[in-house]
Amino acid sequence: MFANLVNGIILIFVLSNKNDMTTNNKIAIVTGGSRGLGKNMALSLANEGIDVILTYNSKKDEALAVVAEIEQAGQKAAALQLNTAEVKGFEKFFAELTAVLKDTFQSDKFDFLVNNAGVGIGSSFAETSEEIFDQLMNIHFKGVFFLAQKALPYMNDGGGIVNISTGLARFTSPGYSTYASMKGAIETLTIYQAKELGSRGIRVNVVAPGAIETDFGGGVVRDNEHVNQHIASVTALGRVGRPDDIGSVVAFLCTDKGKWVNAQRIEVSGGMNL
């Protein structure tokens, strides 16, 4: 910048190159971002001015529809296939991610990882098979653990990880002992990640939703009137949760508004089972 005096008027000139005029948006990856809570998380992130890469397991058309919606909102977006239960497939995923980061986002790294992908399988403790146990473990704990581990070289310092847990890690509902146990492990993992990644300025937090009206678990909370009314009756705010109750909190944690929130479990349940 320099100034010049012309007829008693100070003129200020700002010199800049093209790179100075380029705004580099933050980039977030949302696993399971094609529907339900993940979709709302992706859209909420975009509303905060964050570009989004969402993953899907099998719903490609739904994922591309979310990408289009994000692009209409003025942010960059892309969708990549990923089965979070198959750790051996992560190498291929990160190779594809590298190409997408370069081609679509003009970057070689991303900033935030939201570990949202999951399934709801109900089975009593006495009747849970090893197959069900392994399926839930691979998706909700092992996959989350190693995806975050393998993502570290691709993450910018000063970014963050948001792990998704459940209110069922605090209160109980028969039939979800395995699912909730995996989420309990995620909550413990989160504080260790926060401690060990703090030197890079990477914040790690847990968001634990209560019961939400989505197709999760076969859509029972959304579609079963008796279940919906019961949950509303044990929730302090008097209703069942909606996806936008959760997505906005996840997005908050990926902005400067949440820059000093670290190693926290944030339950977003409306005060369920107090």
C-alpha positions in Angstrom: 0.0 0.0 0.0 1.2 3.5 -0.7 -0.2 7.1 -0.6 0.1 10.0 -2.9 -1.0 13.6 -2.5 -2.9 15.1 -5.3 -4.4 18.6 -4.9 -4.4 18.3 -1.2 -6.2 14.9 -1.3 -4.5 11.8 0.0 -5.0 8.9 -2.4 -4.4 5.4 -1.0 -3.4 2.7 -3.4 -3.6 -1.0 -2.4 -1.4 -3.3 -4.4 -2.2 -7.0 -4.4 -1.6 -10.0 -6.5 -4.1 -12.6 -7.6 -3.4 -14.9 -4.8 -4.1 -12.2 -2.2 -7.6 -11.9 -3.7 -8.4 -15.6 -3.4 -10.5 -16.8 -0.5 -9.5 -20.2 0.7 -12.6 -21.7 2.3 -12.3 -24.3 5.0 -13.2 -27.9 3.9 -15.1 -30.5 5.9 -15.6 -34.2 5.3 -18.9 -35.6 6.5 -19.2 -39.4 6.5 -22.7 -40.7 5.8 -23.6 -37.3 4.4 -26.2 -38.4 1.8 -29.2 -38.5 4.2 -30.6 -38.0 7.7 -28.4 -36.3 10.2 -25.3 -36.3 7.9 -27.2 -34.5 5.2 -28.2 -31.8 7.6 -24.7 -31.5 8.9 -23.4 -31.0 5.4 -26.0 -28.3 4.6 -25.4 -26.6 8.0 -21.6 -26.5 7.3 -22.3 -25.0 3.9 -24.5 -22.4 5.5 -21.4 -21.4 7.6 -19.4 -20.9 4.4 -17.5 -24.2 4.7 -17.0 -26.4 1.6 -18.1 -30.0 2.0 -17.0 -33.4 0.9 -19.6 -36.0 1.9 -19.3 -39.7 1.7 -22.0 -42.3 1.0 -22.0 -46.1 1.1 -24.6 -46.9 -1.5 -27.0 -44.0 -2.0 -25.0 -42.2 -4.8 -28.0 -40.4 -6.3 -29.0 -39.0 -2.8 -25.4 -37.9 -2.2 -25.2 -36.1 -5.6 -28.5 -34.3 -4.7 -26.9 -33.0 -1.5 -23.9 -31.9 -3.5 -26.2 -30.0 -5.9 -28.0 -28.3 -3.0 -24.7 -27.2 -1.4 -23.5 -25.8 -4.7 -26.7 -23.9 -5.1 -26.0 -22.3 -1.7 -22.7 -21.0 -3.1 -20.2 -23.5 -1.7 -18.1 -26.2 -3.3 -19.0 -29.8 -2.7 -18.2 -33.3 -3.8 -19.3 -36.9 -2.9 -17.1 -39.9 -2.6 -18.1 -43.6 -2.0 -16.8 -45.0 1.3 -17.7 -48.0 3.4 -16.5 -47.0 6.8 -16.7 -50.6 8.0 -14.0 -51.7 5.6 -10.6 -50.3 6.8 -8.8 -52.0 3.9 -10.7 -49.7 1.5 -9.4 -46.5 3.1 -6.3 -46.4 1.0 -8.4 -46.2 -2.2 -10.6 -43.5 -0.5 -7.7 -41.3 0.3 -6.3 -41.6 -3.2 -9.6 -40.5 -4.5 -9.8 -37.7 -1.9 -6.4 -36.4 -3.0 -7.6 -36.1 -6.6 -10.9 -34.4 -5.6 -9.2 -31.9 -3.2 -6.9 -30.9 -6.1 -9.4 -30.8 -8.9 -12.5 -29.4 -7.1 -11.1 -27.5 -4.2 -7.7 -26.5 -5.4 -6.2 -27.8 -2.2 -4.1 -30.7 -0.9 -5.6 -30.8 2.6 -8.9 -30.4 4.4 -9.8 -29.0 7.8 -12.6 -30.9 9.5 -13.6 -34.5 9.8 -17.2 -35.3 11.0 -17.5 -39.0 11.8 -21.2 -39.5 11.3 -21.7 -42.6 9.3 -23.6 -45.4 11.1 -26.4 -47.9 11.4 -28.9 -48.6 14.1 -29.3 -52.3 14.9 -31.3 -53.2 18.0 -30.5 -56.5 19.8 -30.8 -57.4 23.4 -27.6 -58.2 25.3 -28.6 -61.8 25.7 -29.4 -62.3 22.0 -26.6 -60.3 20.3 -24.6 -62.4 18.0 -20.9 -62.1 17.3 -21.9 -61.1 13.7 -24.0 -58.1 15.0 -21.3 -57.2 17.5 -18.6 -57.1 14.8 -20.7 -55.2 12.4 -21.5 -52.4 14.9 -17.9 -52.4 16.1 -16.5 -52.1 12.6 -18.8 -49.2 11.7 -19.0 -47.3 14.9 -15.6 -47.7 16.5 -12.9 -49.5 14.4 -13.8 -47.6 11.2 -14.0 -44.2 13.0 -10.6 -44.9 14.8 -8.7 -45.7 11.7 -10.3 -43.3 9.3 -9.3 -40.4 11.6 -5.8 -41.9 12.0 -5.3 -42.2 8.3 -6.7 -38.8 7.7 -4.1 -37.0 9.8 -1.6 -36.4 7.0 -4.4 -34.8 4.9 -5.6 -32.5 7.7 -4.6 -28.9 8.2 -3.3 -27.8 11.6 -5.9 -25.8 13.4 -8.8 -27.9 12.2 -11.0 -30.3 14.1 -12.7 -33.7 14.4 -16.3 -34.1 15.5 -17.3 -37.6 16.5 -20.9 -38.6 16.7 -22.1 -40.5 19.8 -25.5 -41.0 21.3 -27.6 -40.1 24.3 -27.7 -43.9 24.8 -24.2 -43.7 26.2 -25.7 -41.8 29.2 -29.1 -43.3 29.6 -30.4 -46.8 28.6 -32.9 -48.3 26.2 -33.2 -52.1 26.1 -31.8 -53.5 22.9 -29.0 -51.1 22.3 -26.2 -52.3 24.6 -23.8 -53.1 21.7 -24.5 -49.9 19.8 -24.2 -47.7 22.9 -21.0 -49.5 24.1 -19.3 -48.6 20.8 -20.4 -45.0 21.2 -19.0 -45.1 24.8 -15.7 -46.2 23.3 -15.9 -43.2 20.9 -16.4 -40.8 23.8 -13.2 -42.1 25.5 -11.3 -42.0 22.2 -12.3 -38.4 21.7 -10.6 -37.1 24.8 -7.4 -39.0 23.9 -7.5 -37.6 20.4 -8.0 -34.1 21.8 -5.0 -34.6 24.1 -2.6 -36.1 21.5 -3.6 -33.8 18.6 -3.7 -30.6 20.6 -0.1 -29.8 19.6 -1.4 -29.4 16.0 -4.3 -27.2 17.1 -6.8 -29.9 16.1 -9.8 -29.8 18.4 -11.8 -33.0 19.0 -15.3 -33.1 20.4 -18.3 -35.4 20.7 -21.9 -34.5 19.7 -24.4 -37.0 21.3 -27.8 -36.7 19.7 -31.0 -37.9 21.5 -33.8 -39.5 19.6 -34.2 -37.8 16.2 -36.9 -38.1 13.5 -34.9 -39.7 10.7 -34.8 -43.1 8.9 -32.2 -44.3 11.4 -33.0 -47.6 12.9 -35.8 -48.1 10.3 -37.4 -44.7 11.1 -39.0 -45.9 14.3 -38.7 -42.6 16.1 -40.2 -40.7 13.1 -42.8 -43.2 11.9 -44.1 -44.9 15.1 -46.5 -42.5 16.8 -46.4 -44.3 20.1 -42.6 -44.2 20.2 -42.5 -40.6 19.1 -45.0 -39.5 21.8 -43.2 -41.5 24.5 -39.9 -39.8 23.7 -41.5 -36.4 23.7 -43.0 -37.2 27.1 -39.5 -37.9 28.7 -37.8 -34.9 27.0 -37.7 -31.6 28.9 -38.5 -29.5 25.8 -41.5 -31.7 25.0 -40.7 -33.0 21.5 -38.6 -35.4 19.6 -35.4 -34.0 18.0 -35.1 -33.0 14.3 -32.0 -33.2 12.1 -31.5 -29.4 12.1 -31.2 -29.6 15.9 -28.0 -31.6 15.4 -26.5 -30.2 12.2 -26.2 -26.7 13.5 -24.3 -27.8 16.6 -21.8 -29.8 14.4 -21.3 -26.8 12.2 -20.7 -24.5 15.2 -17.9 -26.7 16.3 -16.3 -26.3 12.9 -16.2 -22.5 13.1 -14.3 -19.9 15.0 -17.3 -19.6 17.3 -16.3 -22.9 18.8 -12.5 -22.4 18.7 -12.0 -22.9 22.4 -14.3 -25.9 22.7 -12.2 -29.1 23.0 -12.5 -32.6 24.4 -16.2 -32.0 25.2 -19.2 -34.3 25.1 -22.1 -32.1 24.0 -25.4 -33.9 24.3 -28.1 -32.5 22.0 -31.2 -34.2 23.2 -33.6 -31.4 24.4 -33.1 -32.7 27.9 -34.1 -36.3 27.4 -34.4 -38.7 30.4 -33.2 -36.1 33.0 
